């Protein structure tokens, strides 16, 4: 009878509530499903409360998020094979000694966002980071990478860290953030070190009436679907290579579990691309009433607003707004609303929305039939045909009629490494 394959007991020390950690866990799972490795996994949502004594855990190996110094300290004297995951560091001495380390390339993440903002026609830039702390070292690395790019290009360095997110400090944090935003020269492109931070920025802009992206163009990092759901203006975000990080970490531990001496390699994983949404599609709009109208449309297009409601918000007649819109942008207010709704529908279809009726409801179309007819007219295909194309978004962008004002729903630009 053939012997049973060896089963290893492996601890995964990650926070399952974070999009970054979940992507890494998915990558580990993908590695295991594609190999003959058999692991019994120890995984807890709140593993930090179990760190005490983890070095005495009777298992075979550990993969852990070393961005938290408490994890690094707890595993410093472990006799088990350990593979570390975390952010990259500009200074080699900041990596944990003697441990294989798989890192998200912070410099590449920031460079991709910065290049996108430059390509959007912006010349002023700022960074919204997190307060300096040992647990936020990765944010400090992103700050430093951003500052280095600005200095390279002879531009002023503007970094704002703000307050930590907490209920008692929320109002104060928003007030201070709005004050910082209002003081910035505009238009300005802002990189937020996470999508959560970008969402705070976006909310502050909406509260203060600062048009996004005409005056403030925003880019986050994480491509978190939850952040997109919780914002009225769809958020542009850099897509981290988290699954690739997880796969590589699992591969390294697999080798160590089978006696391969690895030393302490450091593997940098580049970002997968950037998901471009409305928050960074900067347009050089000079007319203040058109800018105000665009600000309103981006927030409420998918709620079924009409041209008359936009004009009422701006405070001018419908005919005057239409005249200004056509002079400034070369299209009507209706075309702008329709283009934004189509972009939202394209994203919903690409993300696998369950039914056309649900897409229509979510994106402000009066019926599934109307959405179907608009899709056929603008893209030359039905919504389902669009959804089934492997490069649907690229095709749709190429086929979109220019008079609608529709821009690409989302495009994943591959980074140069």
Phi, psi and omega in degrees: 000131181294145179288149178288140178297148182293134177254125179259142176264118187234132176264134176247107185263088182219160178263104184294351179274353182258138182298322180298311181295320180296323177296320178295316178299322177296321178295321176297315178298320179296322179296314182296322181288340181260005180229181177266009179294136177240109182238135164269120190260132173258115185216126178234145177299313182248073184285342184298327180286352180253008184293325181299119181088005182298333180293344178260007181297133184271068179235196183247336182189165184220136165243128188219152174278110183268009176294333176270119182299337178295325179291314179302317181293321183293331184258005184299330185244021179289140177271356181274156171298128181235137170241128182263147176231144179173195178279159178279160181231141177287332181259117183305327182293349180277349176281148178295133184287141171073013184234132172303137188225124177249123191237143164286133186280095183300319181297320180290323177302311183293319181297321179296316179295316181297314180299321178296317179295322176296316180295339177280359176093013182272152180233355178239142187216153177209166180230133174253113188246206178236156177303144179297128179196157179300326180283349181249027182300324179298324177293321176299323177295321178291320174305309184297320179295320179294314180299321180296320178295318179295316179295321178303322183266009177069031182251151178294146181263119180236109181233130178236127183262330178065200181254157172296150179285122175200152183301313182297331184260003189300309182299317179297318180298317181294317179300315180293323179294317178297318179299319178295315180299316182293332181278344182290140171294142186233157000288154184220142174259128184241128171265126172259140187289345173214166174295325179299318177292321178297322179297321176298318178300313182298317179297321178296319178298315180295320179296321183272356181073029179269118185295132176243123010256012185297321179256322178230116176259131189243140172226130175254185177224127174139331185053051183278117179302328180295319179298321178294322180295326187267010179240142179283332175254121182305138190260128171285139183208144175282135183265110178287151179274055189293322180293323176295323177298313181298317180297317181292320178297318179295321179297317180295316179294321178304317179296317181294323179295339179255023170084009179281126178276117185258341191075222181227067181292151174240117185248121177264129179252120182285164175292157179280334182158199179224130180269103187273120178236190189294333188296342181240005181279076184292136172235139179280081181261122183264329185286119186297327181285326175293319178299318180293322178295316178298321178301318180289317182298318183294332179277326194234007182304319185282003173262010174082027181293156178245170181302321182298323179291324177295315179298320179297319179297318181289328179094025177226172181289159179299317182294321179293321179294318179299317180297315180294321181297314182291325179291320184278318189244346179077021178207169183271167176297318178301318179298321180294316178298313181297318179299320180292320178295321177295319178299317179295320179294321179298318178295316180299319178293318180296328181274004173086038177305140189292331183209155178294326178298321178293320177298315180300314180298315183293330188254009171086017175271146186290336180199164176295326180295319180294317177300319180299314182291323178294319179299314180298320181291316187275324187249350180072023178205165176278162177304320181291322175298319177299316182295328185274351180287136179293335178236047188302318186293320179295315180299317182297319180297319182290331184266350184298137180284131186296333183289349178280342186076009182286129173250171185302140181294315178195142179223128176265102177277126179284134181285155171268130186247000000 
